[in-house]
């Protein structure tokens, strides 16, 4: 694999980890009544914008998210890690392609935030206006299935410790801390994906809002349940842990698949 491709992947991982860390910390602060906000990616962008040199920080984050999208496109189209071409490999590469589209949209949101400079940060959701109701139902159901599959994958990765397979952690001084952060983070991501899957299915078949959903809606769902603030805080801490895991191991990613 080209060194330039590896650098693109590493820069992208740093951006991805930063976003999850911000989302988790901001929401955790809300759960603890210490400020913050129930946060999705757009809210994280709004937070950065308010900081000193906010436009510069947003620009750097947008560039890193674009790098992650490019890396996912490369994984899906050229198979640099030799995943293969059987049915399982094709499904995995299709998932990479969808991930690339999602992170490309996140990079676009960050750029849009820079250009608009001052618009309020929402969940990043958008209504599927102008489409045939049947198409909307199918789209939402497909996304729900994808989220459910992702939830299962993350849960299995955490349960079996598979999330460390792609990283060189043998010589890492903080290996135990990073390993624990990974376990907590992947379980938290599994929970969020499962909640989003339910929300999308409810929107598709239960007459809910025909709107694209994100992490912020998942936190709202948790907050509205029994022991909501506690559940929201625990899940937010988990996403922050996932962000720390990705950031800490970004430079230790293995590319010899």
N, C-alpha and C positions, 0 to 999 in steps of 0.2 A: 504494500500500500504506500502511496506517495506521502512524504512528510507533510506536504501542504494539506492533504486530506485529513491527516491526524490532527494538525493544528486547528483546522476548521471544527473538527469534532470536539476537541478540548475546549475551545472558546465557547462553543455552543453549550456544552455541559455546564460551564461556569454561569452562563446566562440562565439556563434552566434552574440550576440550584439556587441562584439569587432570587428568582421569582417565587419559588416555593418557600424559601426562607422568609421573604417579606410577607407573603400571604399568611403563613402560619403565625408569625410573630404579631402582625397587626390584629388578627382575629383573636389570638390568645390574650392580648391586652384588653380587648373588648370584653372577653369572658371574665377577666379579673377586675373589670371596672377601672381600668388604668388608661383609658383613652383607646386609641386604635379604632378599628371598624371591622365589621364582618366583611372580609376582603376576598375579592376575586382578583384576577390578573390586572384588570383595568384599574381597580382601586389601588393596587400596588404601584402602577404607573403614576397615578395621581399623587400618591405619597412621595414618590421620588421627585416629581415635578416641583413640589413645595420646598424641597431642600435647597441648600446653597449649591449653585451650579446645577440646578435640577435639569435644565435642558441638556446639558452635557451628559449627565448620568443617564437620562432617558435615551439619548443617542447611542451611548455605549451599550446599554441593555438591548436596544432594538437591533444593533449590529450583531450582538452575540446570539440573540434569538434567531436572527436570520441565518447565522452560521449553523445553528442546531437544525433548522429546517433544511438547509442544504445538505447537511450530513445525513439526515433521514432520507432525503431524496436519493442520495448516492447509495445508501444501504438498500433501498428498495429497487433501484434501477440497474445498478452495476454489480451488486453483491460483493463488495470488497473483502468481506470476512468469510467468504465461501460457505454461506449458509446452505446453499444447494437449490435444487429445483423440484423437489418432491412436493406433495400436497401441503405438508406441514410447513415447509420452507416458503412456499408461495403465499400461504396465509400470513406468515410472519412478515414477509416483505410487503404484503398489502397493508398490514398494520403500520409498518414503517412509513408507507406512503401517506396514509391518513394522518399519522402523527406529524409528518412534514407539513401537511396542509394546515393543521391546527396551529403549529408554531409559526408558520408563515403569517397566519392571521394575527397572532399575538404580536409579532414584529410590526405588522401594519398598524395595529392599535397603538403601539408605542410611538410610531412615527406620526400617526394622526394626532396623538396627544401633544406632540411637539409643535405641529403645524397649527392646531386649534388653540393651544396655549391658554388654558383657563377653563376649558369645558369641564363639567363635573364628571367624576369617575363613577361609572355604573358597573354592572356585572359583565358588560361586554355582550349581553344577549341581544338578539335582534329578531323581530317577528318575521315569519315566513310569509310576507304579504304577497298577494298577486298570484299565488300558486294554487293549483287545484287541490281541494281538501283531501282527496285520496292520495295525491303525491305527498302532501305535508305529513299525513299519517304514516305513509311508508318511510319517509325520510326520518321522522322522529323514532319510529320503531327500529329502523336499522341502527341508528345511533344508540338506542337503548340496548340493543343486542351487543353492539361493540363495547359499550361501557360494562355490561355484565361479564363479557369475556375478559376484559381488562381487569376487572375486580377479581375474578377467579385466578388469573395469571399472577397478579401481585400477591394474592393470599398464598398460593402455592410456592412462589419464590421466597416469601418470608418463612413459611412453615418448614421448607426444606433448606433454607439458607442459600438458595441458588443465586441470590442477587449479588453475591461476592465473586461469582465465577468469572466475570469479565474484568476483574480488577486485580492488580498486583498488590497484595496487602501484607505479604510475609514480613517485609522490613519496615512496615509502618509503625512508628512509635505509639501512635494512638489507636492501634488496631482494635482493642476491646471497646473503646468509646465509639469508634466509627461503626463497628459491627452492631452494637446495641442501637445506635441511631438508625442504621439500616433496617433492622428488625421492626422497630417502632414505626419508621417512616413507611415501609411497604405495607404494613398492616393498616396504617392510617389511609394510605392511598387506595387500598382495597375497599375500605369502608366508604370513602368519598365516591369512588366509582360505582359501588353498589347503590348508593343513595341516588346518584345521578341517573343510573339506569332505571330505577323505579320512577323517578320524576319524568323522564322522557317517555316511558311506557304510559304513565298516567296522562301525560299531555297528548299522546297519540290516540289512546283508546278511552280515556275517562273524561274527555271534554275539558281538559285543563288548557291553560294558555298555550297557544301555538307559538312558542318563543324558544329560541336557543338558550340553553341553560349552562351554568358554569359553577365553579366552586362556591361562589357567594350564595347561590340558591341552596346548595347542599348544606352549608352552615345554617342558613335560615330554617331549613327543614329540621336540623338537629335542635336548634334553639326552641322551636315550637313544640318539641316532644317532651315527655316526662324527663326531669333532670336535664333539661335542654342545655342550660349554661355549662354544666359539668361536661356533658358529652361534647359540646362545641369546643370547650377549652382543651379537652383531651385530644380530640381530633386535630385541632389547630396545632397543638404542641407536636403531634405526630408529623404533620406536614412540614413544620419547621425542622424537625429532626431529619426528614427526608431531604430537605434542602441542604442541610449541613452535610449529610452523607454524600450527596452529589458533588458539592463544592470541595469537600475534603479529598475525594477520590478522583476528581476530574483528571488530574495529571497522572494517575496510576491506571488509567484505562488500558486494557490490552486490545491490540488490533491484529492479533495473529490467529484469527478464527479458523 
